[in-house]
Amino acid sequence: MDSTIHKANALVIDGNANARSLITSQLREVGVGFVRSVTRLKDARIVLENSPFDLVICDYHFDGHEESGQDLLDELRREQLLPYSTVFMMVTAEASYSKVAEAAEAALDGYLVKPYTLTALAERIQAARHRKRVLRTIFEAIEAQDFELAANLCLERFQKRWEFWLFAARIGAELLLRLRRHEEAKELYEAIIAAKTVPWAKLGVARSEYAAGQLAQARRTVENLIGEMPDHADSYDVLGRIHMDQGDLKAALETYRTASELTPGCLLRMQRSGTLAFYIGERADALKILERTVASGLRSKLFDLYTLVLLALMRYDKRDHKGVRHAQDAMVRQLERASDSRRMTRLHETIQALIAMQEKRSADALGHARSLAAELKRGDADLEAASLVIAVWIRLAAADLQLTEMEDVFQSLAMRYCSSHASTGVLTAMAENNETTVQLLKSAHGKVFEIAETAMKQSLRGNAQASVEILIQQGGQTRNAKLIDMAGSVLKRHATKIETAEILEAEIAELQERWVKPLGSSTTRNRASGGVALRTGGGPDEKAAPTV
């Protein structure tokens, strides 16, 4: 064993008291300095979210639970909650060996088949820690957020077939996706497949295509993979995102339901399923799913507080006053941990508005509604903020508390946020079948696409400058990120043909700085579904509503 093993701390996760005791004593015998143990995966998730460990030993099967140790590992990796420096090893019975061995090829550091000897345990730990040391420079670059350096180190190791080249290639492909080098990522995934066919590499090809905007091609790729491996849950995450972007919320819901059935303990997939059920009007199912997420994961960092708002809305509609109060109490407890978060303040104010309405405090309800609408004037206001405004104002109107400025507010937010089938679908769902509002949202969606089409026609006719100027003018007026970003894309493509390119570039940069949320913000930062997550930190404001 390496000379620093006495400084290591370990976590043992096993539901069997005898097994826990045995593994704990074995770890101490090989020299591990500190060992902690837990009995349930739910508890392990909370512990690992809040404390880093050098070594985790986890049983694969837990009696009486559908969730497995592999499900825990997948979720921790996917959601950036397990540092690369942590060694995660699985203990399995012979019956589940094949599943664990397959997983080990991708993200697992090692596995032990029961019964095993102390020598076998020591050898596996030593081998895993050796790999961590060999790849240390890559991990250090990631921790320092020098993703260019980390990607180059991975590519070099893959190309030269140095030790652990396959593992490095997977990390490198994830980094290339993060750096928006989509084609290079796709080429690397395809090279991995050619060298050694693995499911995560095939899914990586689909993710690269999706990131590059090639939705139809990405859908074909991931559907073929699901055909080959129908139990590969990460594939359904990518397919669900594609369905969302194509505006097919029902298909997205069915896809996420399948993923949830495959991994019943996954909190994020439950939240996505519940949120989508809310959007398409299956409120009874949504209520049941989201209440289950509160019961199982309210203390988890993966729990999204948007869930509490959806529950409050449904309970308000059912005249469940006590239920709305429960959501309020849970939100207040979370606010105590991050009171400076504007997002959490907006979510809390939404529930406060509902309580004011149910208590017939009209002035307070109107005040909260107008405060939420005022948030939309901020540059960092997102689709979620717009959805909260619609949800509250629609209920005010239903309670005969009509705000005179409602149509103007809705028109403004519609022109800003109805820029895709997915975003328009979310806002339409929040309108609760209010025909006037639904038509307004759909009309705005059409107008945004008309503006984009008019601009592109100018570009195709050889008048790129007019195209950019239209997009800048309309983007600034509507604050629509799609139009502003399109202006930047057209200018970049035709810069050499536009005399005032530098002036236009400065105008676009100013609009992007003011109205387009940067990569990494709550509406644009969606972790790479099915991939190895890159642990880069982040606070409570980084969490987005599960499906927007």
C-alpha positions in Angstrom: 0.0 0.0 0.0 1.2 3.5 -0.7 2.8 5.5 2.1 -0.1 8.1 2.4 -2.8 5.6 3.1 -2.8 6.5 6.8 -4.0 10.0 5.8 -7.0 8.6 3.8 -10.6 8.8 5.0 -13.1 6.2 3.9 -16.9 5.7 3.8 -18.5 2.3 4.0 -22.0 1.9 2.6 -23.7 -1.4 3.4 -27.1 -2.4 4.8 -25.8 -5.4 6.6 -24.3 -4.8 10.0 -21.9 -7.7 9.9 -20.6 -6.7 6.4 -20.1 -3.1 7.5 -18.2 -4.2 10.6 -16.0 -6.5 8.5 -15.2 -4.0 5.8 -14.4 -1.3 8.4 -12.0 -3.5 10.2 -10.3 -4.6 7.0 -9.8 -0.9 5.9 -8.2 -0.2 9.2 -6.0 -3.2 8.9 -4.7 -2.0 5.5 -3.9 1.3 7.1 -6.8 3.7 6.3 -6.7 6.4 8.9 -10.4 7.2 9.3 -13.5 5.1 8.5 -17.1 6.1 8.7 -20.1 3.8 7.8 -23.8 4.3 6.9 -26.6 1.8 6.3 -28.7 3.5 3.6 -28.0 4.9 0.2 -30.2 8.0 1.1 -27.9 8.7 4.0 -24.8 8.1 2.0 -25.9 10.6 -0.7 -26.2 13.3 2.0 -22.8 12.5 3.6 -21.0 12.5 0.2 -22.7 15.8 -0.8 -21.3 17.5 2.2 -17.9 15.8 2.9 -15.1 14.6 0.5 -13.8 11.1 1.0 -10.6 9.5 -0.4 -12.2 6.1 -0.6 -15.8 4.8 -0.8 -16.7 1.1 -0.5 -20.3 0.5 -1.4 -22.4 -2.7 -1.6 -24.2 -3.2 -4.9 -27.5 -4.6 -3.6 -29.6 -3.3 -0.7 -32.5 -5.5 0.6 -35.9 -3.9 0.3 -34.7 -1.1 -2.0 -35.0 -0.8 -5.7 -32.0 1.5 -5.9 -28.5 0.0 -6.1 -25.0 1.1 -5.3 -24.5 1.7 -9.0 -27.4 4.0 -9.1 -25.8 6.1 -6.3 -22.5 6.2 -8.2 -24.1 7.2 -11.5 -26.0 10.1 -9.8 -23.0 11.4 -7.9 -20.9 11.3 -11.0 -23.5 12.8 -13.3 -24.3 15.7 -10.9 -20.7 16.6 -10.1 -20.9 15.5 -6.4 -18.0 13.1 -6.4 -14.5 14.4 -7.0 -12.3 12.5 -9.4 -9.8 12.1 -6.6 -12.2 9.8 -4.8 -11.8 6.1 -5.2 -15.3 4.4 -5.5 -15.3 0.6 -5.2 -18.3 -1.7 -5.4 -18.9 -4.9 -3.5 -21.1 -7.4 -5.3 -22.4 -10.9 -5.1 -21.7 -13.3 -8.0 -25.3 -12.8 -9.3 -24.8 -9.1 -10.1 -21.1 -9.4 -11.2 -21.8 -8.8 -14.9 -23.5 -5.5 -14.3 -20.8 -4.3 -12.0 -18.0 -5.4 -14.3 -19.6 -3.5 -17.2 -20.0 -0.4 -15.1 -16.4 -0.7 -13.9 -15.2 -0.1 -17.5 -16.6 3.4 -17.4 -16.8 5.2 -14.1 -16.1 2.7 -11.4 -12.6 2.4 -9.8 -12.9 -1.2 -8.9 -15.1 -4.0 -7.6 -14.9 -7.0 -5.3 -16.9 -10.2 -5.7 -18.1 -11.8 -2.4 -16.5 -13.6 -0.7 -13.1 -11.8 -1.0 -9.9 -11.8 0.9 -8.1 -8.9 2.7 -5.3 -9.3 0.1 -7.8 -8.8 -2.7 -9.2 -5.7 -1.1 -5.8 -4.2 -0.6 -4.8 -4.9 -4.2 -7.9 -3.3 -5.6 -7.4 -0.2 -3.4 -3.8 0.1 -4.4 -4.5 -0.2 -8.1 -7.3 2.4 -8.0 -5.1 4.8 -6.0 -2.3 4.2 -8.5 -4.6 5.3 -11.4 -5.6 8.4 -9.5 -1.9 9.3 -9.1 -1.1 8.6 -12.8 -3.9 10.9 -13.9 -3.4 13.5 -11.2 -2.3 16.3 -13.5 -5.6 15.9 -15.4 -7.6 16.1 -12.2 -5.6 19.0 -10.9 -6.2 21.0 -14.1 -10.0 20.2 -13.8 -10.0 21.4 -10.2 -8.3 24.6 -11.3 -10.9 24.9 -14.1 -8.1 24.9 -16.7 -10.2 22.8 -19.0 -8.1 23.4 -22.1 -5.0 22.0 -20.4 -7.0 19.1 -19.0 -8.4 18.2 -22.4 -5.0 18.4 -24.1 -3.5 16.1 -21.5 -6.3 13.6 -22.0 -5.9 13.7 -25.8 -2.2 13.2 -25.5 -2.7 10.1 -23.3 -5.3 8.7 -25.7 -3.3 9.2 -28.8 -0.1 7.8 -27.4 -2.0 4.9 -25.7 -0.4 5.6 -22.4 -1.5 3.9 -19.2 -5.3 4.4 -18.6 -5.8 5.9 -22.0 -9.5 4.8 -22.3 -10.4 6.4 -19.0 -8.5 9.6 -20.0 -10.3 9.6 -23.4 -13.7 9.6 -21.7 -12.7 12.6 -19.5 -11.3 14.4 -22.5 -14.4 14.0 -24.5 -16.5 15.5 -21.7 -14.1 18.4 -21.5 -14.4 19.0 -25.3 -18.1 19.1 -25.0 -17.8 21.6 -22.1 -15.5 23.7 -24.3 -18.1 23.6 -27.1 -15.7 21.8 -29.3 -18.5 19.5 -30.4 -17.0 18.1 -33.6 -13.8 17.2 -31.8 -15.7 15.5 -29.0 -17.7 13.5 -31.5 -14.5 12.4 -33.3 -12.9 11.3 -30.0 -16.0 9.3 -29.0 -16.0 7.6 -32.5 -12.3 6.9 -32.1 -13.0 5.3 -28.7 -15.8 3.1 -30.3 -13.4 2.1 -33.0 -10.8 1.1 -30.4 -13.2 -0.5 -28.0 -17.0 -0.4 -28.3 -18.5 0.9 -25.1 -22.0 2.3 -24.5 -21.0 5.5 -23.0 -18.9 6.4 -26.1 -21.9 5.8 -28.3 -24.0 8.0 -26.1 -21.2 10.6 -26.3 -21.6 10.7 -30.0 -25.3 11.5 -29.5 -24.5 14.2 -26.9 -22.0 15.8 -29.3 -24.6 15.9 -32.0 -27.2 17.3 -29.6 -24.8 20.0 -28.4 -24.1 21.0 -32.0 -27.8 21.5 -32.6 -28.2 18.4 -34.8 -31.3 17.2 -33.1 -32.6 14.7 -35.7 -29.2 13.1 -36.0 -28.8 12.9 -32.2 -32.2 11.4 -31.8 -31.4 8.6 -34.3 -28.1 7.9 -32.6 -29.6 7.6 -29.1 -32.6 5.7 -30.3 -30.3 3.1 -31.9 -28.4 2.9 -28.6 -31.6 2.4 -26.7 -32.6 -0.3 -29.2 -29.3 -2.1 -28.4 -29.3 -1.4 -24.7 -32.9 -0.7 -23.4 -31.7 -0.6 -19.8 -29.1 2.1 -20.3 -30.8 4.9 -18.2 -28.4 7.7 -19.3 -29.6 7.4 -22.9 -33.1 8.3 -21.8 -31.8 11.6 -20.3 -30.4 12.7 -23.7 -33.5 11.5 -25.5 -35.7 13.4 -23.1 -33.8 16.6 -23.7 -34.2 16.1 -27.4 -37.9 15.7 -27.0 -38.1 18.9 -24.9 -36.2 20.9 -27.5 -38.5 19.6 -30.2 -41.5 20.7 -28.2 -42.9 17.2 -27.5 -43.5 17.4 -23.8 -45.6 14.2 -23.7 -42.8 12.2 -25.3 -40.3 13.8 -22.9 -42.4 12.7 -20.0 -42.6 9.1 -21.1 -38.9 9.1 -21.7 -38.1 10.4 -18.2 -40.6 8.0 -16.7 -38.7 5.1 -18.3 -35.4 6.5 -16.9 -37.0 6.9 -13.4 -38.3 3.3 -13.5 -34.8 2.1 -14.4 -33.3 4.1 -11.5 -36.1 4.6 -8.9 -33.8 6.3 -6.4 -32.6 9.0 -8.7 -34.0 12.3 -7.3 -33.4 14.4 -10.5 -35.2 12.0 -12.8 -38.1 11.9 -10.4 -38.2 15.7 -10.4 -38.1 15.9 -14.2 -40.9 13.4 -14.4 -43.0 15.3 -11.9 -42.4 18.7 -13.5 -43.2 17.4 -17.0 -46.4 15.8 -15.7 -47.3 19.2 -14.3 -46.6 20.9 -17.6 -48.8 18.6 -19.7 -51.7 18.7 -17.2 -51.3 15.3 -15.4 -51.6 17.1 -12.1 -52.6 14.1 -9.9 -49.5 12.2 -11.1 -47.3 15.3 -10.8 -48.4 15.8 -7.2 -47.7 12.2 -6.2 -44.2 12.2 -7.8 -43.1 15.6 -6.5 -44.4 14.8 -3.0 -42.3 11.7 -3.1 -39.2 13.8 -4.0 -39.8 16.0 -1.0 -40.1 13.0 1.3 -36.9 11.4 0.0 -34.6 14.3 -0.9 -35.4 17.7 0.6 -32.1 17.7 2.4 -30.1 16.8 -0.7 -28.2 19.3 -2.8 -29.8 17.7 -5.8 -33.3 18.8 -4.6 -34.6 21.7 -6.7 -36.7 24.2 -4.8 -38.8 24.8 -7.9 -40.4 21.6 -6.9 -41.8 23.3 -3.8 -43.4 26.0 -5.9 -45.1 23.5 -8.2 -46.4 21.7 -5.1 -47.7 25.0 -3.7 -49.5 25.8 -7.0 -51.2 22.4 -7.1 -52.2 22.5 -3.5 -53.5 26.1 -3.9 -55.6 24.9 -6.9 -57.0 22.1 -4.7 -57.8 24.6 -1.9 -55.3 22.8 0.3 -54.4 25.7 2.5 -52.4 23.6 4.9 -50.4 22.1 2.0 -49.4 25.5 0.7 -48.2 26.4 4.2 -46.1 23.2 4.4 -44.4 24.3 1.1 -43.9 27.8 2.6 -42.3 26.3 5.8 -39.9 24.1 3.8 -38.9 27.1 1.6 -38.2 29.3 4.6 -35.9 26.6 6.0 -34.0 26.6 2.8 -33.8 30.4 2.6 -32.0 30.4 5.9 -29.1 28.6 4.2 -28.9 30.9 1.2 -30.9 34.1 1.9 -28.8 36.1 -0.6 -30.0 34.0 -3.6 -32.3 36.0 -5.9 -33.7 32.9 -7.4 -34.8 31.5 -4.0 -36.3 34.9 -3.1 -38.4 34.7 -6.3 -39.5 31.2 -5.5 -40.4 32.2 -2.0 -42.3 35.3 -3.1 -44.4 33.1 -5.4 -45.6 31.0 -2.5 -46.1 34.1 -0.4 -48.4 35.4 -3.2 -50.4 32.2 -3.1 -50.8 32.4 0.7 -51.9 36.0 0.4 -54.6 35.1 -2.1 -55.9 32.2 -0.1 -56.1 34.4 3.0 -57.9 37.1 1.0 -55.1 39.7 1.5 -55.6 41.3 -1.9 -53.1 44.2 -1.5 -50.3 41.8 -0.4 -51.1 39.4 -3.2 -50.9 42.2 -5.8 -47.7 43.5 -4.2 -46.0 40.1 -4.5 -47.2 39.7 -8.1 -45.8 43.1 -9.1 -42.6 42.4 -7.4 -42.2 39.2 -9.4 -42.9 41.1 -12.6 -40.3 43.7 -11.7 -37.7 41.0 -11.6 -38.1 40.5 -15.3 -36.5 43.9 -15.9 -33.2 42.4 -14.7 -30.7 41.1 -17.1 -30.4 37.8 -15.2 -34.1 37.1 -15.2 -34.7 33.7 -16.9 -37.5 31.5 -18.2 -38.2 30.2 -14.8 -38.8 33.8 -13.5 -41.2 34.4 -16.4 -43.1 31.2 -15.6 -43.6 32.3 -12.0 -45.1 35.6 -13.1 -47.6 33.8 -15.4 -48.5 31.3 -12.7 -49.2 33.9 -10.1 -50.9 36.5 -12.4 -53.2 33.9 -13.9 -54.4 32.9 -10.5 -54.9 36.5 -9.5 -57.1 37.0 -12.6 -59.1 33.8 -11.7 -59.7 35.3 -8.2 -61.0 38.6 -9.8 -57.8 40.5 -8.8 -57.1 41.6 -12.4 -54.0 43.7 -12.8 -54.5 46.4 -15.5 -50.9 46.0 -16.8 -51.3 42.2 -17.2 -51.5 42.1 -21.0 -48.4 44.4 -21.4 -46.4 42.3 -18.9 -47.3 39.1 -20.7 -46.6 40.5 -24.1 -43.2 41.7 -23.0 -42.2 38.4 -21.4 -43.6 36.4 -24.3 -41.4 38.2 -26.9 -38.4 37.7 -24.7 -38.8 34.1 -23.8 -40.9 32.4 -26.5 -37.9 31.6 -28.6 -38.2 27.8 -28.8 -40.8 25.1 -28.8 -39.7 24.0 -25.3 -39.8 27.5 -23.7 -43.1 28.3 -25.3 -44.5 25.0 -24.2 -43.4 25.7 -20.5 -45.0 29.2 -20.5 -48.2 27.9 -22.1 -48.5 25.2 -19.5 -48.2 27.8 -16.8 -51.1 29.7 -18.4 -53.6 27.0 -17.1 -55.7 27.0 -20.3 -56.4 30.7 -20.1 -57.2 31.1 -23.8 -56.3 34.7 -24.2 -52.8 34.2 -22.6 -52.2 31.0 -24.5 -52.9 32.7 -27.8 -50.7 35.7 -26.8 -47.8 33.3 -26.1 -48.2 31.4 -29.4 -48.5 34.6 -31.3 -45.3 35.9 -29.8 -43.6 32.6 -30.6 -44.6 33.1 -34.3 -43.4 36.7 -34.3 -39.9 35.8 -33.0 -39.5 33.2 -35.7 -40.8 35.7 -38.3 -38.1 38.1 -37.3 -35.4 35.4 -37.5 -36.7 34.3 -40.9 -36.8 37.9 -42.2 -33.2 38.4 -41.1 -32.0 35.2 -42.6 -33.6 36.0 -46.0 -31.6 39.2 -46.0 -28.4 37.2 -45.4 -29.2 34.7 -48.1 -29.8 37.6 -50.6 -26.2 38.8 -49.9 -27.1 41.6 -47.5 -25.6 40.3 -44.3 -25.3 43.7 -42.8 -29.0 44.3 -43.0 -29.6 40.9 -41.4 -27.3 41.7 -38.5 -28.9 45.1 -38.0 -32.4 43.7 -38.0 -31.4 41.1 -35.4 -29.6 43.7 -33.2 -32.6 46.1 -33.4 -35.2 43.4 -32.6 -33.0 41.7 -30.1 -32.5 44.9 -28.2 -36.1 45.7 -28.3 -37.4 42.3 -27.2 -34.4 41.3 -25.1 -34.7 37.9 -26.8 -31.5 35.9 -26.4 -32.2 33.8 -29.5 -32.2 36.9 -31.7 -29.2 38.5 -30.0 -27.1 35.3 -30.3 -28.3 34.9 -33.9 -26.9 38.4 -34.7 -23.6 37.3 -33.3 -23.6 34.1 -35.4 -24.4 35.9 -38.7 -21.8 38.6 -38.0 -19.2 36.0 -37.3 -20.0 34.1 -40.5 -20.0 37.2 -42.7 -17.6 39.6 -40.9 -15.3 40.1 -43.9 -18.2 41.3 -46.0 -19.5 43.9 -43.5 -17.9 47.3 -43.4 -19.1 48.2 -39.9 -18.4 44.7 -38.4 -16.5 46.1 -35.4 -19.2 48.5 -34.5 -21.9 45.9 -34.8 -19.8 43.4 -32.8 -19.6 45.9 -29.9 -23.3 46.4 -30.0 -24.0 42.7 -29.9 -21.5 42.2 -27.1 -23.3 44.9 -25.1 -26.6 43.2 -25.6 -25.2 39.8 -24.7 -23.6 41.2 -21.5 -26.9 42.7 -20.5 -29.6 40.3 -21.6 -28.1 36.9 -22.5 -27.3 34.7 -19.5 -23.8 33.3 -19.7 -22.9 29.6 -20.0 -23.1 28.2 -16.5 -26.2 30.2 -15.4 -29.5 28.6 -14.3 -31.3 28.5 -17.7 -28.4 27.5 -19.8 -26.3 25.3 -17.6 -27.6 21.8 -18.1 -25.2 19.1 -17.0 -24.1 16.7 -19.7 -26.8 14.0 -19.5 -25.3 10.6 -19.2 -21.7 11.8 -19.0 -18.9 11.9 -16.5 -19.6 15.2 -14.6 -16.8 17.7 -14.2 -16.6 18.8 -10.6 -16.2 22.5 -10.7 -18.1 23.7 -7.7 -21.1 26.0 -7.8 -23.7 27.4 -5.5 -27.5 27.2 -5.0 -28.2 29.6 -7.8 -26.8 27.2 -10.4 -29.7 24.8 -10.0 -32.4 25.2 -12.7 -35.9 24.0 -12.9 -35.5 20.3 -13.8 -36.7 20.6 -17.4 -36.2 24.2 -18.5 
